[in-house]
Amino acid sequence: MTVLLALLIDHLLGEPPVRWHPVVWMGNYLGWAGQRVAPLAHAPRPARDGRAFVWGALAWSAGALPVVALAWGLQAGLAWLSAQWLPWGTWLGVLGLAVLLKPLLAWAMLRSEVQAVEAALAQSLPAGRERLSWLVSRDVTRLTDTEVRESAIETLAENLNDSVIAPIFWFVLLGLPGAALYRYANTADAMWGYREVRGGRQWLWAGKWAARVDDALSWLPARLTALLLMCGALLLSLGRRAPVRWQALACLPQQSRITPSPNGGWPMATVALLLGIRLGKPGVYVLNPTGHAPAATDTQRAVRCAAAAIGVLLLALLPWAGGTAW
């Protein structure tokens, strides 16, 4: 019930103001700490920079501890209050927990931003590139219209896991502290987890701890996301809303290993294979190379498939809807 309410709040109200957004707070700390743990790009460093790794791990942990502690304290406080205000306390507790969980989920924003890229691309290629730059860190200035669309669909697939499925997964297992820790880890990976120089600093070793923790926490949710996408595609195909190429999924394990990320390839390759489209990052990888170049209709099909995957997850959680919210 808490997850359903959180997604309903997400749908109706969207993201909270920046100054009250916990993920923004996480990013502010990580930005401040990153300037202190990552060596400057021109600074001479050893090939295996153990000092940068240790400082990166300590700074990551120093941020994770208050995130988990605050989430645990808020959840415990809601549990205590709900016990005092029976019989209505349980529902108030569920609503309060949903309000706290909502900022850790971002399905409405993800969907609208991907659709905004498609809308901008319909106006002009430069407009599409500009809108895509809001979503991705790669250089967009030389992307073709097809590559812009591929990047948007990839962002949808990968962030379906990072911004929706994985936080819910860890919330179900460990409550609000689990969801908060995951979003902190995922934000740290997005800001620190680079192999190359970025922002004038060397991240290979300073960000390695953040990258590895995110890999570990995302490992199972990413594969769950792929399964949910398949189930969502099945529901859509039963409604004859989208053709699905089930036989192509036989090569999913192989395709998922093509991307540099050990986890991101699973939802991205699943979308590419289910929809029969080609996705890729120029000069880095190509998923489902025999698929057709994605068209505007494929973006909408991908959005519907992602929405259906979330619906399947909610159906799977129904047996626990009447139990404790904690």
Secondary structure, DSSP 8 states (H G I E B T S, - for coil): -HHHHHHHHHHHH-S--GGG-HHHHHHHHHHHHHHHHS-BTTS---SS-HHHHHHHHHHHHHHHHHHHHHHHHHHHHHHHHHHHTTTTHHHHHHHHHHHHHGGG--HHHHHHHHHHHHHHHHH-HHHHHHHHTTT-SS--TT--HHHHHHHHHHHHHHHHIIIIIHHHHHHHHHHHHHHHHHHHHHHHHHHH--SSEETTEE-TTTTHHHHHHHHHHHHHHHHHHHHHHHHHHHHHHHTTSS---GGGGGGHHHHHTSSSSTTTHHHHHHHHHHHTB-EEETTTEEESTTSB---HHHHHHHHHHHHHHHHHHHHHHGGGTTS---
